[in-house]
């Protein structure tokens, strides 16, 4: 699935089952909440904290929840994340090339 296809799938789900998108500010709050849940799992999986009895790592699920809300925000603000990610990769590549040239000089 491409990022564009993912955005379309989320949009179709929202329209079929979710009725409407939450407001942008509400979705930003939801995104913050989901990132916090992801941070909790990472802290317990890779950090110094531990899971409580009966708890298990659900890293992929938490990452998918973050992506879901990000896709919602992109849809409702008219951002094509596939195009924007391609632009970001080009910017990162240019930045890496600049650093490499500076190091070589």
Beta strands, then each sheet from edge to edge (+ up, - down):
end
